[in-house]
Amino acid sequence: MGWTMTTRRNWLLTLFGALATSMAVAGAWGTGLLENDDALDFLDMFVENPDARYADLVPNSLGEVAYNDGYLYSSDATFALVAAEIVAAMNGNPSDDLPPEVLAWAKNQDKPDDLTFIRARKI
């Protein structure tokens, strides 16, 4: 017994629908700086341990982009932009988009060192 064109089409639509559903992931996206998965991942890492993350994650992310003259991955660019927002918050210019935990942490910090500030301004 052969399949009719309608049966094949329905089978394929069911198959593709099942594949699309199983491959769907809940991601964040939007037009704002903090409305994508990479930015939210960076903030999650930062919020886990802000003091340690500020010491390594923020300067490294800023340096990776500030001195890059080649191909730039979007995740690296996003990390650097979020790091620059954290530096701006530490410098007294917080973004309302930053999570309350980051704003509270930044408010209680000294101003960033000159190199970190310069890197953030380059971004």
Salt bridges, closest charged atoms under 4 A:
GLU48 OE1 - ARG53 NH2 3.94
